[in-house]
Amino acid sequence: MTWIAGPGEEGKVREILVRVAAETRREPGYIRYAVHQAKSEPARFVLYHVYRDSNVLRAHSESDHFKRDVVGEAVAAAGSRERIEVNVIGGKA
């Protein structure tokens, strides 16, 4: 998933995404959740998250912290975001 923070919102988006990552790591079925910030474009954030299965991802999307932090705060601070689901075809998730 890629997030682009709105003008002047980089710090807020960063804070929220780091908080969401920490809370997500406590969820059952989470495998990996990493938040990256582009060096050359500080408004761009790339999230890499892996869940055991689609049910775990759905539970994450319905969690209280997701609704509060992502839906309630981060979406408003983001200029844009793009989510894609991928399959691992080589290497290890």
Biopython code that builds the backbone (N, CA, C, O; Angstrom):
import numpy as np
from Bio.PDB.StructureBuilder import StructureBuilder

atoms = [
    (1, "MET", "N", (0.848, -1.167, 0.000)),
    (1, "MET", "CA", (0.000, 0.000, 0.000)),
    (1, "MET", "C", (0.889, 1.224, 0.000)),
    (1, "MET", "O", (1.907, 1.260, 0.692)),
    (2, "THR", "N", (0.513, 2.219, -0.766)),
    (2, "THR", "CA", (1.236, 3.480, -0.818)),
    (2, "THR", "C", (0.325, 4.603, -0.341)),
    (2, "THR", "O", (-0.830, 4.703, -0.757)),
    (3, "TRP", "N", (0.851, 5.431, 0.523)),
    (3, "TRP", "CA", (0.154, 6.626, 0.995)),
    (3, "TRP", "C", (0.968, 7.839, 0.579)),
    (3, "TRP", "O", (2.195, 7.825, 0.670)),
    (4, "ILE", "N", (0.300, 8.879, 0.127)),
    (4, "ILE", "CA", (0.934, 10.163, -0.118)),
    (4, "ILE", "C", (0.261, 11.142, 0.841)),
    (4, "ILE", "O", (-0.941, 11.388, 0.751)),
    (5, "ALA", "N", (1.050, 11.695, 1.756)),
    (5, "ALA", "CA", (0.499, 12.652, 2.713)),
    (5, "ALA", "C", (0.107, 13.935, 2.005)),
    (5, "ALA", "O", (0.744, 14.347, 1.035)),
    (6, "GLY", "N", (-0.951, 14.560, 2.504)),
    (6, "GLY", "CA", (-1.343, 15.856, 1.974)),
    (6, "GLY", "C", (-0.289, 16.903, 2.328)),
    (6, "GLY", "O", (0.572, 16.645, 3.170)),
    (7, "PRO", "N", (-0.340, 18.065, 1.708)),
    (7, "PRO", "CA", (0.646, 19.116, 1.969)),
    (7, "PRO", "C", (0.742, 19.450, 3.462)),
    (7, "PRO", "O", (-0.258, 19.772, 4.105)),
    (8, "GLY", "N", (1.961, 19.368, 3.996)),
    (8, "GLY", "CA", (2.200, 19.676, 5.402)),
    (8, "GLY", "C", (1.751, 18.605, 6.389)),
    (8, "GLY", "O", (1.837, 18.817, 7.599)),
    (9, "GLU", "N", (1.278, 17.469, 5.905)),
    (9, "GLU", "CA", (0.735, 16.420, 6.783)),
    (9, "GLU", "C", (1.687, 15.235, 6.968)),
    (9, "GLU", "O", (1.304, 14.224, 7.558)),
    (10, "GLU", "N", (2.923, 15.348, 6.472)),
    (10, "GLU", "CA", (3.854, 14.226, 6.540)),
    (10, "GLU", "C", (4.062, 13.723, 7.963)),
    (10, "GLU", "O", (4.021, 12.517, 8.206)),
    (11, "GLY", "N", (4.283, 14.628, 8.895)),
    (11, "GLY", "CA", (4.524, 14.240, 10.285)),
    (11, "GLY", "C", (3.332, 13.541, 10.898)),
    (11, "GLY", "O", (3.492, 12.546, 11.605)),
    (12, "LYS", "N", (2.151, 14.041, 10.642)),
    (12, "LYS", "CA", (0.934, 13.443, 11.182)),
    (12, "LYS", "C", (0.722, 12.049, 10.610)),
    (12, "LYS", "O", (0.434, 11.110, 11.353)),
    (13, "VAL", "N", (0.863, 11.906, 9.292)),
    (13, "VAL", "CA", (0.678, 10.602, 8.656)),
    (13, "VAL", "C", (1.715, 9.614, 9.188)),
    (13, "VAL", "O", (1.384, 8.469, 9.493)),
    (14, "ARG", "N", (2.960, 10.054, 9.300)),
    (14, "ARG", "CA", (4.023, 9.187, 9.823)),
    (14, "ARG", "C", (3.668, 8.690, 11.227)),
    (14, "ARG", "O", (3.758, 7.496, 11.509)),
    (15, "GLU", "N", (3.268, 9.603, 12.092)),
    (15, "GLU", "CA", (2.910, 9.247, 13.475)),
    (15, "GLU", "C", (1.771, 8.228, 13.511)),
    (15, "GLU", "O", (1.828, 7.250, 14.257)),
    (16, "ILE", "N", (0.759, 8.457, 12.720)),
    (16, "ILE", "CA", (-0.394, 7.544, 12.703)),
    (16, "ILE", "C", (0.013, 6.172, 12.180)),
    (16, "ILE", "O", (-0.338, 5.157, 12.781)),
    (17, "LEU", "N", (0.750, 6.125, 11.070)),
    (17, "LEU", "CA", (1.123, 4.833, 10.484)),
    (17, "LEU", "C", (2.040, 4.035, 11.408)),
    (17, "LEU", "O", (1.924, 2.812, 11.483)),
    (18, "VAL", "N", (2.939, 4.703, 12.104)),
    (18, "VAL", "CA", (3.805, 4.011, 13.068)),
    (18, "VAL", "C", (2.961, 3.446, 14.210)),
    (18, "VAL", "O", (3.198, 2.325, 14.659)),
    (19, "ARG", "N", (1.984, 4.209, 14.678)),
    (19, "ARG", "CA", (1.093, 3.742, 15.753)),
    (19, "ARG", "C", (0.260, 2.550, 15.285)),
    (19, "ARG", "O", (0.100, 1.579, 16.024)),
    (20, "VAL", "N", (-0.267, 2.618, 14.070)),
    (20, "VAL", "CA", (-1.058, 1.508, 13.531)),
    (20, "VAL", "C", (-0.199, 0.253, 13.404)),
    (20, "VAL", "O", (-0.659, -0.845, 13.716)),
    (21, "ALA", "N", (1.039, 0.405, 12.951)),
    (21, "ALA", "CA", (1.937, -0.748, 12.817)),
    (21, "ALA", "C", (2.157, -1.414, 14.175)),
    (21, "ALA", "O", (2.106, -2.640, 14.282)),
    (22, "ALA", "N", (2.399, -0.617, 15.201)),
    (22, "ALA", "CA", (2.633, -1.180, 16.544)),
    (22, "ALA", "C", (1.406, -1.931, 17.042)),
    (22, "ALA", "O", (1.536, -3.016, 17.610)),
    (23, "GLU", "N", (0.236, -1.379, 16.841)),
    (23, "GLU", "CA", (-0.986, -2.048, 17.304)),
    (23, "GLU", "C", (-1.289, -3.285, 16.468)),
    (23, "GLU", "O", (-1.773, -4.286, 16.995)),
    (24, "THR", "N", (-1.009, -3.224, 15.178)),
    (24, "THR", "CA", (-1.258, -4.366, 14.298)),
    (24, "THR", "C", (-0.377, -5.553, 14.677)),
    (24, "THR", "O", (-0.809, -6.701, 14.582)),
    (25, "ARG", "N", (0.837, -5.287, 15.098)),
    (25, "ARG", "CA", (1.750, -6.369, 15.476)),
    (25, "ARG", "C", (1.241, -7.183, 16.657)),
    (25, "ARG", "O", (1.751, -8.274, 16.913)),
    (26, "ARG", "N", (0.261, -6.685, 17.373)),
    (26, "ARG", "CA", (-0.336, -7.429, 18.488)),
    (26, "ARG", "C", (-1.552, -8.255, 18.059)),
    (26, "ARG", "O", (-2.109, -9.000, 18.866)),
    (27, "GLU", "N", (-1.962, -8.130, 16.809)),
    (27, "GLU", "CA", (-3.134, -8.856, 16.328)),
    (27, "GLU", "C", (-2.780, -10.308, 16.014)),
    (27, "GLU", "O", (-1.711, -10.579, 15.467)),
    (28, "PRO", "N", (-3.663, -11.239, 16.355)),
    (28, "PRO", "CA", (-3.411, -12.638, 15.982)),
    (28, "PRO", "C", (-3.474, -12.805, 14.467)),
    (28, "PRO", "O", (-4.340, -12.231, 13.806)),
    (29, "GLY", "N", (-2.561, -13.587, 13.929)),
    (29, "GLY", "CA", (-2.553, -13.862, 12.500)),
    (29, "GLY", "C", (-1.743, -12.888, 11.673)),
    (29, "GLY", "O", (-1.590, -13.077, 10.466)),
    (30, "TYR", "N", (-1.215, -11.834, 12.313)),
    (30, "TYR", "CA", (-0.347, -10.913, 11.588)),
    (30, "TYR", "C", (1.001, -11.615, 11.394)),
    (30, "TYR", "O", (1.475, -12.308, 12.294)),
    (31, "ILE", "N", (1.606, -11.440, 10.244)),
    (31, "ILE", "CA", (2.927, -12.019, 9.976)),
    (31, "ILE", "C", (3.976, -10.915, 9.886)),
    (31, "ILE", "O", (5.031, -11.014, 10.512)),
    (32, "ARG", "N", (3.701, -9.881, 9.123)),
    (32, "ARG", "CA", (4.669, -8.787, 8.974)),
    (32, "ARG", "C", (3.915, -7.496, 8.692)),
    (32, "ARG", "O", (2.927, -7.483, 7.958)),
    (33, "TYR", "N", (4.398, -6.412, 9.286)),
    (33, "TYR", "CA", (3.828, -5.093, 9.035)),
    (33, "TYR", "C", (4.960, -4.084, 9.132)),
    (33, "TYR", "O", (5.483, -3.845, 10.220)),
    (34, "ALA", "N", (5.337, -3.502, 8.030)),
    (34, "ALA", "CA", (6.429, -2.538, 8.010)),
    (34, "ALA", "C", (5.968, -1.256, 7.324)),
    (34, "ALA", "O", (5.256, -1.294, 6.321)),
    (35, "VAL", "N", (6.381, -0.141, 7.873)),
    (35, "VAL", "CA", (6.068, 1.163, 7.299)),
    (35, "VAL", "C", (7.381, 1.782, 6.842)),
    (35, "VAL", "O", (8.341, 1.846, 7.610)),
    (36, "HIS", "N", (7.425, 2.236, 5.596)),
    (36, "HIS", "CA", (8.621, 2.852, 5.020)),
    (36, "HIS", "C", (8.275, 4.275, 4.581)),
    (36, "HIS", "O", (7.162, 4.545, 4.132)),
    (37, "GLN", "N", (9.246, 5.179, 4.719)),
    (37, "GLN", "CA", (9.074, 6.545, 4.243)),
    (37, "GLN", "C", (10.154, 6.798, 3.195)),
    (37, "GLN", "O", (11.333, 6.547, 3.444)),
    (38, "ALA", "N", (9.762, 7.286, 2.039)),
    (38, "ALA", "CA", (10.707, 7.530, 0.951)),
    (38, "ALA", "C", (11.710, 8.612, 1.342)),
    (38, "ALA", "O", (11.325, 9.671, 1.838)),
    (39, "LYS", "N", (12.978, 8.348, 1.121)),
    (39, "LYS", "CA", (14.019, 9.331, 1.425)),
    (39, "LYS", "C", (13.919, 10.556, 0.525)),
    (39, "LYS", "O", (14.062, 11.689, 0.986)),
    (40, "SER", "N", (13.677, 10.326, -0.742)),
    (40, "SER", "CA", (13.656, 11.427, -1.706)),
    (40, "SER", "C", (12.316, 12.143, -1.784)),
    (40, "SER", "O", (12.215, 13.216, -2.380)),
    (41, "GLU", "N", (11.292, 11.555, -1.184)),
    (41, "GLU", "CA", (9.943, 12.134, -1.231)),
    (41, "GLU", "C", (9.260, 11.854, 0.105)),
    (41, "GLU", "O", (8.478, 10.908, 0.207)),
    (42, "PRO", "N", (9.543, 12.664, 1.136)),
    (42, "PRO", "CA", (9.077, 12.373, 2.491)),
    (42, "PRO", "C", (7.561, 12.270, 2.665)),
    (42, "PRO", "O", (7.095, 11.759, 3.684)),
    (43, "ALA", "N", (6.801, 12.736, 1.706)),
    (43, "ALA", "CA", (5.340, 12.614, 1.796)),
    (43, "ALA", "C", (4.856, 11.229, 1.381)),
    (43, "ALA", "O", (3.688, 10.895, 1.581)),
    (44, "ARG", "N", (5.752, 10.416, 0.800)),
    (44, "ARG", "CA", (5.367, 9.084, 0.303)),
    (44, "ARG", "C", (5.725, 8.020, 1.336)),
    (44, "ARG", "O", (6.863, 7.935, 1.799)),
    (45, "PHE", "N", (4.722, 7.212, 1.685)),
    (45, "PHE", "CA", (4.889, 6.105, 2.618)),
    (45, "PHE", "C", (4.496, 4.807, 1.924)),
    (45, "PHE", "O", (3.505, 4.761, 1.195)),
    (46, "VAL", "N", (5.264, 3.768, 2.151)),
    (46, "VAL", "CA", (4.963, 2.458, 1.584)),
    (46, "VAL", "C", (4.791, 1.491, 2.749)),
    (46, "VAL", "O", (5.674, 1.350, 3.594)),
    (47, "LEU", "N", (3.651, 0.837, 2.776)),
    (47, "LEU", "CA", (3.358, -0.143, 3.824)),
    (47, "LEU", "C", (3.427, -1.529, 3.221)),
    (47, "LEU", "O", (2.892, -1.785, 2.143)),
    (48, "TYR", "N", (4.088, -2.407, 3.929)),
    (48, "TYR", "CA", (4.176, -3.798, 3.510)),
    (48, "TYR", "C", (3.617, -4.620, 4.655)),
    (48, "TYR", "O", (4.196, -4.676, 5.739)),
    (49, "HIS", "N", (2.482, -5.258, 4.399)),
    (49, "HIS", "CA", (1.912, -6.066, 5.462)),
    (49, "HIS", "C", (1.455, -7.401, 4.934)),
    (49, "HIS", "O", (0.937, -7.515, 3.823)),
    (50, "VAL", "N", (1.662, -8.422, 5.771)),
    (50, "VAL", "CA", (1.348, -9.801, 5.422)),
    (50, "VAL", "C", (0.528, -10.393, 6.558)),
    (50, "VAL", "O", (0.872, -10.259, 7.732)),
    (51, "TYR", "N", (-0.560, -11.047, 6.185)),
    (51, "TYR", "CA", (-1.435, -11.690, 7.158)),
    (51, "TYR", "C", (-1.565, -13.165, 6.807)),
    (51, "TYR", "O", (-1.364, -13.557, 5.657)),
    (52, "ARG", "N", (-1.894, -13.965, 7.781)),
    (52, "ARG", "CA", (-2.028, -15.412, 7.579)),
    (52, "ARG", "C", (-3.020, -15.735, 6.472)),
    (52, "ARG", "O", (-2.778, -16.626, 5.658)),
    (53, "ASP", "N", (-4.145, -15.006, 6.438)),
    (53, "ASP", "CA", (-5.159, -15.248, 5.411)),
    (53, "ASP", "C", (-6.081, -14.037, 5.304)),
    (53, "ASP", "O", (-5.932, -13.062, 6.041)),
    (54, "SER", "N", (-7.023, -14.111, 4.389)),
    (54, "SER", "CA", (-7.915, -12.969, 4.150)),
    (54, "SER", "C", (-8.833, -12.683, 5.329)),
    (54, "SER", "O", (-9.266, -11.544, 5.507)),
    (55, "ASN", "N", (-9.138, -13.690, 6.136)),
    (55, "ASN", "CA", (-9.963, -13.457, 7.325)),
    (55, "ASN", "C", (-9.237, -12.574, 8.334)),
    (55, "ASN", "O", (-9.851, -11.717, 8.970)),
    (56, "VAL", "N", (-7.935, -12.784, 8.480)),
    (56, "VAL", "CA", (-7.137, -11.968, 9.392)),
    (56, "VAL", "C", (-7.067, -10.533, 8.875)),
    (56, "VAL", "O", (-7.180, -9.589, 9.658)),
    (57, "LEU", "N", (-6.886, -10.360, 7.581)),
    (57, "LEU", "CA", (-6.876, -9.016, 6.993)),
    (57, "LEU", "C", (-8.216, -8.325, 7.224)),
    (57, "LEU", "O", (-8.258, -7.144, 7.569)),
    (58, "ARG", "N", (-9.296, -9.050, 7.036)),
    (58, "ARG", "CA", (-10.633, -8.475, 7.260)),
    (58, "ARG", "C", (-10.803, -8.061, 8.724)),
    (58, "ARG", "O", (-11.337, -6.989, 9.007)),
    (59, "ALA", "N", (-10.353, -8.904, 9.648)),
    (59, "ALA", "CA", (-10.442, -8.576, 11.075)),
    (59, "ALA", "C", (-9.618, -7.323, 11.389)),
    (59, "ALA", "O", (-10.040, -6.474, 12.173)),
    (60, "HIS", "N", (-8.447, -7.220, 10.771)),
    (60, "HIS", "CA", (-7.613, -6.024, 10.961)),
    (60, "HIS", "C", (-8.365, -4.779, 10.493)),
    (60, "HIS", "O", (-8.370, -3.760, 11.184)),
    (61, "SER", "N", (-8.996, -4.856, 9.331)),
    (61, "SER", "CA", (-9.722, -3.713, 8.772)),
    (61, "SER", "C", (-10.945, -3.338, 9.604)),
    (61, "SER", "O", (-11.440, -2.215, 9.511)),
    (62, "GLU", "N", (-11.427, -4.266, 10.408)),
    (62, "GLU", "CA", (-12.600, -4.017, 11.250)),
    (62, "GLU", "C", (-12.229, -3.715, 12.695)),
    (62, "GLU", "O", (-13.111, -3.503, 13.526)),
    (63, "SER", "N", (-10.936, -3.693, 13.005)),
    (63, "SER", "CA", (-10.502, -3.470, 14.396)),
    (63, "SER", "C", (-10.770, -2.028, 14.824)),
    (63, "SER", "O", (-10.850, -1.118, 13.999)),
    (64, "ASP", "N", (-10.906, -1.848, 16.141)),
    (64, "ASP", "CA", (-11.156, -0.512, 16.679)),
    (64, "ASP", "C", (-10.024, 0.449, 16.347)),
    (64, "ASP", "O", (-10.274, 1.596, 15.976)),
    (65, "HIS", "N", (-8.780, -0.009, 16.476)),
    (65, "HIS", "CA", (-7.665, 0.908, 16.214)),
    (65, "HIS", "C", (-7.578, 1.284, 14.737)),
    (65, "HIS", "O", (-7.193, 2.409, 14.416)),
    (66, "PHE", "N", (-7.928, 0.369, 13.832)),
    (66, "PHE", "CA", (-7.928, 0.693, 12.403)),
    (66, "PHE", "C", (-8.992, 1.754, 12.120)),
    (66, "PHE", "O", (-8.728, 2.740, 11.432)),
    (67, "LYS", "N", (-10.172, 1.547, 12.644)),
    (67, "LYS", "CA", (-11.252, 2.513, 12.421)),
    (67, "LYS", "C", (-10.899, 3.881, 13.000)),
    (67, "LYS", "O", (-11.162, 4.910, 12.378)),
    (68, "ARG", "N", (-10.306, 3.889, 14.189)),
    (68, "ARG", "CA", (-9.951, 5.148, 14.845)),
    (68, "ARG", "C", (-8.793, 5.852, 14.122)),
    (68, "ARG", "O", (-8.894, 7.026, 13.765)),
    (69, "ASP", "N", (-7.694, 5.116, 13.914)),
    (69, "ASP", "CA", (-6.470, 5.735, 13.417)),
    (69, "ASP", "C", (-6.429, 5.891, 11.902)),
    (69, "ASP", "O", (-6.052, 6.949, 11.398)),
    (70, "VAL", "N", (-6.808, 4.863, 11.185)),
    (70, "VAL", "CA", (-6.732, 4.933, 9.726)),
    (70, "VAL", "C", (-7.947, 5.654, 9.160)),
    (70, "VAL", "O", (-7.809, 6.678, 8.490)),
    (71, "VAL", "N", (-9.125, 5.127, 9.425)),
    (71, "VAL", "CA", (-10.341, 5.722, 8.866)),
    (71, "VAL", "C", (-10.613, 7.090, 9.493)),
    (71, "VAL", "O", (-10.982, 8.036, 8.796)),
    (72, "GLY", "N", (-10.429, 7.189, 10.808)),
    (72, "GLY", "CA", (-10.754, 8.425, 11.507)),
    (72, "GLY", "C", (-9.744, 9.541, 11.360)),
    (72, "GLY", "O", (-10.116, 10.713, 11.426)),
    (73, "GLU", "N", (-8.448, 9.210, 11.159)),
    (73, "GLU", "CA", (-7.427, 10.252, 11.113)),
    (73, "GLU", "C", (-6.592, 10.262, 9.833)),
    (73, "GLU", "O", (-6.500, 11.285, 9.155)),
    (74, "ALA", "N", (-5.992, 9.133, 9.509)),
    (74, "ALA", "CA", (-5.001, 9.099, 8.425)),
    (74, "ALA", "C", (-5.609, 9.396, 7.057)),
    (74, "ALA", "O", (-4.998, 10.091, 6.244)),
    (75, "VAL", "N", (-6.781, 8.884, 6.804)),
    (75, "VAL", "CA", (-7.400, 9.110, 5.486)),
    (75, "VAL", "C", (-7.572, 10.604, 5.225)),
    (75, "VAL", "O", (-7.356, 11.068, 4.105)),
    (76, "ALA", "N", (-7.958, 11.351, 6.243)),
    (76, "ALA", "CA", (-8.153, 12.794, 6.079)),
    (76, "ALA", "C", (-6.830, 13.519, 5.825)),
    (76, "ALA", "O", (-6.813, 14.546, 5.146)),
    (77, "ALA", "N", (-5.717, 12.996, 6.363)),
    (77, "ALA", "CA", (-4.406, 13.642, 6.213)),
    (77, "ALA", "C", (-3.690, 13.215, 4.934)),
    (77, "ALA", "O", (-2.687, 13.815, 4.547)),
    (78, "ALA", "N", (-4.202, 12.191, 4.289)),
    (78, "ALA", "CA", (-3.553, 11.679, 3.074)),
    (78, "ALA", "C", (-4.078, 12.412, 1.849)),
    (78, "ALA", "O", (-5.276, 12.661, 1.715)),
    (79, "GLY", "N", (-3.162, 12.747, 0.967)),
    (79, "GLY", "CA", (-3.578, 13.306, -0.310)),
    (79, "GLY", "C", (-4.115, 12.201, -1.205)),
    (79, "GLY", "O", (-5.072, 12.399, -1.953)),
    (80, "SER", "N", (-3.476, 11.019, -1.117)),
    (80, "SER", "CA", (-3.939, 9.874, -1.894)),
    (80, "SER", "C", (-3.382, 8.600, -1.271)),
    (80, "SER", "O", (-2.444, 8.634, -0.474)),
    (81, "ARG", "N", (-3.968, 7.504, -1.644)),
    (81, "ARG", "CA", (-3.472, 6.196, -1.208)),
    (81, "ARG", "C", (-3.896, 5.160, -2.224)),
    (81, "ARG", "O", (-4.930, 5.288, -2.881)),
    (82, "GLU", "N", (-3.073, 4.127, -2.339)),
    (82, "GLU", "CA", (-3.345, 3.054, -3.293)),
    (82, "GLU", "C", (-3.055, 1.728, -2.614)),
    (82, "GLU", "O", (-1.990, 1.540, -2.027)),
    (83, "ARG", "N", (-3.999, 0.821, -2.697)),
    (83, "ARG", "CA", (-3.851, -0.497, -2.095)),
    (83, "ARG", "C", (-3.857, -1.545, -3.190)),
    (83, "ARG", "O", (-4.733, -1.551, -4.056)),
    (84, "ILE", "N", (-2.878, -2.426, -3.145)),
    (84, "ILE", "CA", (-2.869, -3.551, -4.066)),
    (84, "ILE", "C", (-2.598, -4.812, -3.261)),
    (84, "ILE", "O", (-1.822, -4.796, -2.306)),
    (85, "GLU", "N", (-3.235, -5.887, -3.649)),
    (85, "GLU", "CA", (-2.975, -7.185, -3.033)),
    (85, "GLU", "C", (-2.110, -7.975, -3.995)),
    (85, "GLU", "O", (-2.359, -7.994, -5.201)),
    (86, "VAL", "N", (-1.092, -8.627, -3.453)),
    (86, "VAL", "CA", (-0.147, -9.360, -4.295)),
    (86, "VAL", "C", (0.015, -10.787, -3.780)),
    (86, "VAL", "O", (-0.305, -11.087, -2.630)),
    (87, "ASN", "N", (0.508, -11.644, -4.636)),
    (87, "ASN", "CA", (0.883, -13.002, -4.284)),
    (87, "ASN", "C", (2.396, -13.096, -4.303)),
    (87, "ASN", "O", (3.042, -12.572, -5.210)),
    (88, "VAL", "N", (2.964, -13.758, -3.310)),
    (88, "VAL", "CA", (4.403, -13.991, -3.296)),
    (88, "VAL", "C", (4.698, -15.071, -4.314)),
    (88, "VAL", "O", (4.145, -16.168, -4.239)),
    (89, "ILE", "N", (5.572, -14.765, -5.275)),
    (89, "ILE", "CA", (5.894, -15.745, -6.315)),
    (89, "ILE", "C", (7.346, -16.197, -6.260)),
    (89, "ILE", "O", (7.755, -17.095, -6.996)),
    (90, "GLY", "N", (8.101, -15.585, -5.403)),
    (90, "GLY", "CA", (9.495, -15.975, -5.224)),
    (90, "GLY", "C", (10.006, -15.410, -3.927)),
    (90, "GLY", "O", (9.592, -14.317, -3.543)),
    (91, "GLY", "N", (10.861, -16.079, -3.253)),
    (91, "GLY", "CA", (11.342, -15.594, -1.972)),
    (91, "GLY", "C", (10.379, -15.920, -0.865)),
    (91, "GLY", "O", (9.586, -16.857, -0.961)),
    (92, "LYS", "N", (10.457, -15.135, 0.188)),
    (92, "LYS", "CA", (9.666, -15.391, 1.389)),
    (92, "LYS", "C", (8.996, -14.115, 1.839)),
    (92, "LYS", "O", (9.631, -13.061, 1.858)),
    (93, "ALA", "N", (7.733, -14.183, 2.200)),
    (93, "ALA", "CA", (7.022, -13.001, 2.699)),
    (93, "ALA", "C", (7.599, -12.669, 4.002)),
    (93, "ALA", "O", (7.173, -11.706, 4.639)),
]
sb = StructureBuilder()
sb.init_structure("model")
sb.init_model(0)
sb.init_chain("A")
sb.init_seg("    ")
for serial, (resi, resn, name, xyz) in enumerate(atoms, 1):
    if name == "N":
        sb.init_residue(resn, " ", resi, " ")
    sb.init_atom(name, np.array(xyz, "f"), 0.0, 1.0, " ", f" {name:<3s}", serial, name[0])
structure = sb.get_structure()
